[in-house]
Amino acid sequence: MQASSSRLHRCLQVFAVLQWVFSFLGLAQVCLAALLLASLSRAWILVVLYLVWLYGDRDTPQAGGRRLDWVRNWAIWRHFRDYFPMSLIKTAELDPSHNYLFGFHPHGVLVTGAFGSFCTEATGFSRLFPGLRPHLLMLPCWFYLPLFRDYIMCAGLVSSNKASVAYLLSRPGGGQVAVLAVGGPLEALEAKPGALSLRIRNQKGFVKLALEHGASLVPVFSFGENDLFQQFPNPPGSWVRRVQETLQPLLTVALPLFHGRLGLLLPFRKPIHTVVGAPIPVRRSPRPSRAEVDALHALYVERLTQLFEEHKARYGVPADRHLVLT
């Protein structure tokens, strides 16, 4: 009986992860196809009404989105969490009267740890950080896709454009958390088991936004994020990498050639530990100088490195391994 229950739980975990991977890679296309088929049927009037409503709702992804707590609390996310398993670790108190900009590292292939920790309640975000509302920033292109954009906003995903971040960080009364995968899509091309390479040296736009709005910066490191998938060899300078880097600006998304268990898109069962560091207080500067941006960026990199070094032994990183900042 116990063995049967264990097999059931593992099957539910696999299903939870597969539906999540599908939502990343195939749900948008299904939504578009469904809308097209509906427009060719007797339901065309519903499509017209939805498109009219959609036009009026076009700014919502950059105005805090439309988060639904009941979606974030779906039981399926607990099975998703247990598949890896996944945990969220708090290292310092965060005052809910302030707004925060979380810098998430590394990007990984599908920012799995960021989704599990900040788009669901499976790892207990609201219990660990009461009074705070996390919003994971996603490329703006995804919010042009009908139906799909409404689904992802339910989990707290919002556009990553400047207006969207500014909206969150300028909210009176605080309590808003903008979560940004700082390395961006190109960092996904480095996401391989054991990799510790972070694209951060020239990533300073998020620091400038924090200064403009006086939002505290919080470094976040997700141990195990890069261990979930294997990638086709694409070292810098190879023809594969050149093609990937050429297509990225055109498509706005990266195209890592990855695979998981059994050669499929099912990620490996590797633990993910997402560690949230201490906040870096930021004094508001509506028009920050380059020197201010550089100084705060250097402090952020220092705190991120310190966070990694303090926790790496606990999560299986050898003592002689260190972050590679590019």
C-alpha positions as CSV (number, residue, x, y, z in Angstrom):
1,M,0.0,0.0,0.0
2,Q,2.8,2.4,0.9
3,A,4.7,1.5,-2.3
4,S,1.6,2.2,-4.3
5,S,1.1,5.5,-2.6
6,S,4.7,6.5,-3.3
7,R,4.4,5.6,-7.0
8,L,1.2,7.7,-7.2
9,H,3.0,10.7,-5.6
10,R,5.9,10.4,-8.1
11,C,3.5,10.2,-11.0
12,L,1.7,13.3,-9.8
13,Q,5.1,15.0,-9.5
14,V,6.0,14.1,-13.0
15,F,2.7,15.3,-14.3
16,A,3.0,18.6,-12.4
17,V,6.4,19.3,-14.0
18,L,5.4,18.2,-17.5
19,Q,2.4,20.5,-17.5
20,W,4.7,23.4,-16.3
21,V,7.2,22.7,-19.1
22,F,4.3,22.6,-21.6
23,S,3.1,25.9,-20.3
24,F,6.5,27.4,-21.2
25,L,7.0,25.7,-24.5
26,G,3.6,24.9,-26.0
27,L,0.7,26.6,-24.2
28,A,1.0,29.9,-26.1
29,Q,0.7,28.1,-29.4
30,V,-2.4,26.2,-28.2
31,C,-4.0,29.4,-27.0
32,L,-3.5,31.0,-30.4
33,A,-4.8,28.0,-32.2
34,A,-7.9,27.8,-29.9
35,L,-8.6,31.5,-30.5
36,L,-8.3,31.1,-34.3
37,L,-10.6,28.0,-34.4
38,A,-13.1,29.8,-32.2
39,S,-13.1,32.8,-34.6
40,L,-14.0,30.5,-37.5
41,S,-16.9,28.9,-35.6
42,R,-20.2,30.2,-34.2
43,A,-18.3,31.4,-31.2
44,W,-16.7,34.2,-33.3
45,I,-18.7,36.9,-31.4
46,L,-17.0,35.8,-28.2
47,V,-13.6,36.2,-29.8
48,V,-14.5,39.7,-30.9
49,L,-15.7,40.6,-27.4
50,Y,-12.5,39.2,-25.9
51,L,-10.3,41.1,-28.3
52,V,-12.1,44.3,-27.5
53,W,-11.6,43.7,-23.8
54,L,-8.0,42.7,-24.5
55,Y,-7.3,46.1,-26.1
56,G,-8.6,47.9,-23.0
57,D,-6.6,45.6,-20.8
58,R,-3.3,46.0,-22.8
59,D,-1.5,47.9,-20.1
60,T,-2.2,45.5,-17.2
61,P,1.0,43.5,-17.6
62,Q,3.0,46.6,-16.9
63,A,0.7,47.9,-14.2
64,G,1.2,45.1,-11.6
65,G,-0.6,42.4,-13.5
66,R,-3.6,40.5,-12.2
67,R,-2.4,38.0,-9.6
68,L,-4.8,35.4,-8.2
69,D,-3.8,33.8,-4.9
70,W,-6.0,30.8,-5.5
71,V,-3.9,29.9,-8.6
72,R,-0.7,30.4,-6.7
73,N,-2.1,27.9,-4.1
74,W,-3.1,25.1,-6.5
75,A,-2.2,21.7,-5.1
76,I,-0.3,20.9,-8.3
77,W,2.4,23.3,-7.3
78,R,3.2,21.3,-4.2
79,H,3.7,18.2,-6.4
80,F,5.9,20.5,-8.7
81,R,7.9,21.5,-5.6
82,D,8.4,17.9,-4.4
83,Y,9.6,16.6,-7.8
84,F,13.1,18.2,-7.4
85,P,12.6,19.0,-4.4
86,M,12.6,22.8,-4.1
87,S,13.0,25.0,-1.0
88,L,13.1,28.8,-0.3
89,I,15.6,30.0,2.3
90,K,15.2,33.3,4.2
91,T,18.4,34.8,5.6
92,A,17.1,38.2,6.8
93,E,13.9,40.1,7.7
94,L,12.4,42.3,5.0
95,D,10.3,45.2,6.1
96,P,6.9,45.0,4.2
97,S,6.6,48.8,4.3
98,H,9.4,49.0,1.6
99,N,9.5,47.9,-2.0
100,Y,12.3,45.5,-3.2
101,L,14.1,44.5,-6.4
102,F,15.2,40.9,-6.1
103,G,18.1,39.9,-8.4
104,F,17.7,36.2,-9.2
105,H,20.8,34.2,-10.2
106,P,21.5,32.1,-12.2
107,H,18.9,32.3,-15.0
108,G,19.0,28.6,-15.7
109,V,17.2,27.2,-18.7
110,L,13.7,27.9,-17.6
111,V,14.1,29.9,-14.3
112,T,12.6,27.0,-12.5
113,G,13.5,28.1,-9.0
114,A,12.2,31.6,-9.5
115,F,8.8,30.3,-10.8
116,G,8.4,27.8,-7.9
117,S,9.4,30.3,-5.2
118,F,7.9,33.5,-6.4
119,C,4.9,32.5,-8.7
120,T,3.5,29.8,-6.3
121,E,3.1,29.4,-2.6
122,A,4.5,25.9,-2.6
123,T,7.8,27.0,-0.9
124,G,6.0,29.3,1.5
125,F,6.9,32.8,0.3
126,S,4.0,34.5,2.1
127,R,4.7,32.7,5.3
128,L,8.4,33.6,5.2
129,F,7.9,37.2,4.0
130,P,4.5,38.3,5.3
131,G,3.1,41.5,3.7
132,L,5.2,41.2,0.5
133,R,3.8,40.5,-3.0
134,P,6.3,39.0,-5.5
135,H,6.1,39.6,-9.2
136,L,8.4,37.7,-11.5
137,L,9.4,39.8,-14.5
138,M,9.0,38.1,-17.9
139,L,9.9,39.3,-21.4
140,P,7.3,41.7,-22.8
141,C,6.7,39.6,-26.0
142,W,4.8,36.9,-24.0
143,F,2.1,39.4,-23.0
144,Y,1.1,40.0,-26.6
145,L,-0.2,36.4,-26.8
146,P,-4.0,36.3,-26.2
147,L,-5.2,34.0,-23.4
148,F,-1.7,32.9,-22.5
149,R,-0.9,36.3,-21.1
150,D,-4.0,36.1,-18.8
151,Y,-3.0,32.7,-17.5
152,I,0.6,33.7,-16.6
153,M,-0.5,36.9,-15.0
154,C,-2.6,34.8,-12.5
155,A,0.7,33.5,-11.0
156,G,2.2,37.0,-10.6
157,L,4.2,37.3,-13.8
158,V,4.4,40.8,-15.2
159,S,6.3,42.5,-18.1
160,S,10.0,43.2,-17.6
161,N,10.0,46.5,-19.4
162,K,11.1,49.6,-17.6
163,A,7.5,51.0,-17.1
164,S,6.5,47.8,-15.4
165,V,9.4,47.7,-13.0
166,A,8.9,51.4,-12.2
167,Y,5.3,50.9,-11.5
168,L,6.1,48.2,-8.9
169,L,9.0,50.0,-7.2
170,S,7.1,53.3,-6.9
171,R,4.0,51.9,-5.2
172,P,3.2,53.9,-2.0
173,G,3.0,51.9,1.1
174,G,5.6,49.3,-0.1
175,G,5.1,45.6,0.0
176,Q,5.9,45.1,-3.7
177,V,8.7,42.8,-4.9
178,A,10.0,42.8,-8.5
179,V,12.0,39.6,-9.2
180,L,14.4,39.9,-12.1
181,A,16.6,37.2,-13.6
182,V,19.5,39.6,-14.0
183,G,21.5,37.5,-16.5
184,G,18.7,37.6,-19.1
185,P,18.0,35.2,-21.9
186,L,21.7,34.9,-23.0
187,E,22.6,33.5,-19.6
188,A,20.4,30.5,-20.3
189,L,22.9,29.5,-22.9
190,E,25.4,28.9,-20.1
191,A,23.0,26.8,-18.0
192,K,24.7,23.5,-17.7
193,P,25.3,21.1,-14.8
194,G,27.9,22.5,-12.5
195,A,28.2,25.9,-14.3
196,L,28.7,29.0,-12.1
197,S,28.9,31.6,-14.8
198,L,26.8,34.8,-14.3
199,R,26.3,37.6,-16.8
200,I,26.4,40.6,-14.5
201,R,29.4,42.8,-15.1
202,N,27.5,45.0,-17.7
203,Q,24.0,44.4,-16.3
204,K,23.4,47.7,-14.5
205,G,20.0,48.8,-15.7
206,F,18.3,47.1,-12.7
207,V,20.7,49.0,-10.3
208,K,19.7,52.3,-11.9
209,L,16.0,51.6,-11.5
210,A,16.6,50.8,-7.8
211,L,18.3,54.1,-7.4
212,E,15.6,56.0,-9.2
213,H,12.9,54.7,-6.9
214,G,14.8,54.1,-3.7
215,A,14.0,50.4,-3.7
216,S,16.2,48.0,-1.7
217,L,18.2,45.5,-3.7
218,V,18.1,41.9,-2.6
219,P,20.5,39.3,-4.1
220,V,19.0,35.8,-4.6
221,F,21.0,32.7,-5.5
222,S,19.3,29.5,-6.6
223,F,21.6,26.5,-5.9
224,G,20.9,23.7,-8.3
225,E,19.2,25.8,-11.0
226,N,21.8,24.9,-13.6
227,D,21.7,21.2,-12.9
228,L,18.2,20.5,-14.3
229,F,19.0,20.1,-18.0
230,Q,21.9,19.2,-20.3
231,Q,22.6,21.3,-23.3
232,F,24.0,20.5,-26.8
233,P,27.7,21.6,-26.7
234,N,27.8,25.4,-27.5
235,P,31.1,26.8,-26.3
236,P,31.7,30.5,-27.1
237,G,32.8,30.9,-30.7
238,S,31.2,27.7,-31.9
239,W,28.8,27.8,-34.8
240,V,26.0,26.7,-32.5
241,R,26.6,29.6,-30.1
242,R,27.0,32.1,-33.0
243,V,23.6,31.1,-34.3
244,Q,22.0,31.3,-30.9
245,E,23.4,34.7,-30.2
246,T,22.4,36.0,-33.7
247,L,18.8,34.8,-33.3
248,Q,18.4,36.1,-29.7
249,P,18.0,39.8,-30.6
250,L,15.6,38.9,-33.4
251,L,13.4,36.6,-31.4
252,T,14.0,38.3,-28.0
253,V,14.2,34.9,-26.4
254,A,17.2,32.5,-26.2
255,L,17.2,29.1,-27.9
256,P,19.1,26.7,-25.7
257,L,19.2,23.2,-27.2
258,F,18.4,21.3,-24.0
259,H,17.2,18.0,-22.8
260,G,16.4,16.3,-19.5
261,R,15.6,12.8,-18.3
262,L,15.4,10.0,-20.9
263,G,16.3,12.5,-23.6
264,L,13.0,14.4,-23.0
265,L,12.2,17.8,-21.7
266,L,11.5,16.4,-18.2
267,P,14.2,18.0,-15.9
268,F,16.5,15.9,-13.8
269,R,15.5,15.4,-10.2
270,K,18.0,17.7,-8.7
271,P,17.3,19.7,-5.5
272,I,16.9,23.5,-5.9
273,H,17.6,25.7,-2.9
274,T,16.7,29.4,-3.5
275,V,18.5,31.6,-1.0
276,V,17.2,35.1,-0.4
277,G,20.0,37.4,0.9
278,A,19.8,40.5,3.1
279,P,18.5,43.7,1.6
280,I,20.8,46.5,0.4
281,P,19.2,49.8,1.4
282,V,19.2,52.3,-1.5
283,R,18.7,56.0,-1.1
284,R,16.5,57.5,-3.8
285,S,18.2,59.4,-6.6
286,P,15.8,60.4,-9.4
287,R,18.7,61.0,-11.8
288,P,21.6,58.8,-10.6
289,S,25.0,59.5,-11.9
290,R,27.2,56.8,-13.5
291,A,29.4,56.9,-10.4
292,E,26.4,56.2,-8.2
293,V,25.2,53.3,-10.4
294,D,28.7,51.8,-10.6
295,A,29.2,52.0,-6.8
296,L,25.9,50.4,-6.0
297,H,26.5,47.7,-8.7
298,A,29.9,46.9,-7.2
299,L,28.2,46.6,-3.7
300,Y,25.5,44.3,-5.1
301,V,28.1,42.0,-6.8
302,E,30.0,41.9,-3.5
303,R,26.9,40.9,-1.5
304,L,25.9,38.4,-4.1
305,T,29.3,36.8,-4.1
306,Q,29.3,36.8,-0.3
307,L,25.8,35.1,-0.2
308,F,27.1,32.4,-2.6
309,E,30.3,31.7,-0.6
310,E,28.5,31.6,2.7
311,H,26.0,28.9,1.6
312,K,27.8,26.9,-1.1
313,A,29.1,24.2,1.2
314,R,25.7,23.5,2.6
315,Y,24.3,22.9,-0.9
316,G,27.0,20.7,-2.3
317,V,29.3,23.2,-4.1
318,P,33.0,22.3,-3.5
319,A,35.1,24.8,-1.6
320,D,37.4,25.4,-4.6
321,R,34.5,26.4,-6.9
322,H,33.7,30.1,-7.2
323,L,31.4,32.3,-9.2
324,V,32.6,33.4,-12.7
325,L,31.3,36.9,-13.5
326,T,31.2,37.8,-17.1
